[in-house]
Amino acid sequence: MDPYGSGPPAFNLQQATPQLPSNVNALPGALTPGGSRPTPSASYSHSHSRSLNQTPSQPLQSSNPKAYNISHTQTPVGHPSHSPLNLTDIRSRAVSDANEGAAGTGTLFSYSETPTNSNYLAPFPTYAYDWCKWPVMGGSSAGKMAIGSYLEDPHNFIQILDTQITPQDVASPGQAPYGLEYNKIAEATCAYPVTRILWEPPSSQKTSTDLLATSGDHLRLWSLPQPTTPHTSNINRSAIANSRDPAPQKLQPLALLSNSKTPEHTAPLTSLDWNTLSPKLIITSSIDTTCTIWDIPTLTAKTQLIAHDKEVFDVRFCAGSVDVFVSCGADGSVRMFDLRSLEHSTIIYEPAEKSDKSSSPSGSSPTKAQAQTMTPSPPLLRLAASPHDAHLLATFASDSNLIRILDVRQPGTALLELRGHAGNLNTIEWNPSRRGMLASGGDDSLVLVWDLLNANNQAAIPALNGNGTAAVPGEVQGKGPLASWRCEYEVGNVSWAPQSGLTSQGGDWLGVSAGRGVWGVKL
């Protein structure tokens, strides 16, 4: 299935079919197969191919952005401090396969080297990804992006991209007459893979930001330097091979925040979240079972608490609050905390075996005797809190293709199950500008968009529709996707686009990090 034409990839918003898909082609809104892949037009930013020549200091096996000679791929060995954070659980399997492979098979995975419209190719497997949410007023920019590598050695990379809205030839009806070009404007190196990267959230105090945060070995704050000279994106294609644009600026490290007395032995961080009401607050989660709230102006830990019985894999502030946050982890539970009363926490979700459903009251932990007879719950890898409804959460488990929607007012069971992925999930994110809409991506190379408010889009959530009807007791309501887009590679992360000239022309845009690239996809 070829999602690329001469215009940007796009979701086809057809009405979802009532049946759940039995195969990929049954997905609602799936794009129809296209012809042969076109060559990029002259309007493409040549930063694509330029970035391919900037191989990292730990060279990849091929200049082809997605070609790995498995027989030569080595997993780094040595002291555990050089292992990739013990975070294999929360890493996209695609990145794992790209780095590790099946040693000795001599297989060559070969992918297209040609950057397509609205696609950026990086010289490393991409994982962490965020499209800056600050509205872009005027101009041709569609906002900045931050991407991080996930390489299994102590040489990892962060790149900052600026996006430019570019007119495109419309080849078929419904295709957008514009797409994206990418310019790499800054970069940085770091020892460990970035588990999450986030721009400072929008505020009314200023009009833009140059501040971003990353989690990995530590919480790190970075500043994007002001451009010294305009970064040109046009290179004469007949220029000699070793010609280069001016080198991208270095991303400036502002602070390293560690709660450990011996920073070199600190427990790795699995995620972070920036409080949208009070951007001076950042919360991080760690494999040492803790969550830490950081005060950015003073660069100190405000509060640290043991949040779970095992590793914490994700954490989010709840919408409209500087005190309430939720976390999920290897113990298979979602928990809610309030900084004003940390002696109590609420277990929002804790799956049990079907035979144990009646033995564990809603919202309470099973007894020790019950816990010993129960099989362990699968780890919950990612969590997303709705920006519009403070009571709604979305989560998924390890090795699962099922998204569970939770209502914190009804702890104990899932409110809704979203079914449509054929492979394991890697990412979920709520749309910041459309209530009840979220996107997900997984190992099936699919990006799916879900609309929880649209009653015509298969089943809808009764609580949101306000009709007071309840689901059948003991049964979790199911729902299928509104639209889908197929990528060439397994999807690692998604991020919704900010308001800009791109979105003002109609339709939401979604950024997708997959394989060794980033895509801009029109909804």
BELTAHU-V877547 format. One line per field, one symbol per residue. phi: phi as a letter, one per 30 degrees, with the letter a starting at -180 (. if undefined). A space follows every 50 residues. Layout:
phi = ???
//
This chain:
phi = .cdccdcddbdcdddddddddcadddddidddecdddddddddddddedd dddddddcdddadddbbbdddcdcdeckdedcddihcddccedddddddc icejdidcdcbdcddceibcccdadcbdaaceddecciicdcjcbbbbdb cdadbbbbbccccbdbdbddcbeidddbbbcbbdcaaacbdceddabbde ddbddacabbcbbbcldbdbcbbdddddbecdcccddcdddcdbdedddd dddcabcbccdbedcdddccabbcdddbddcbcbcbddicbbcccdechb ddabbdcbdbeccaabddeibcccbbbbaddiccbcbbddbddbbcddaa dbdedceddceeicddddddddcdddddecdbbbcddccdccbbabcdhb cccccccddbdjbddacccldcbddbabadddcbdicbbbbaddiccccc cdcddddhdcdedddicidcddeiccdcacddabbccdbddcabadddda dddddjjdcbcbcahbbbccbdd
//
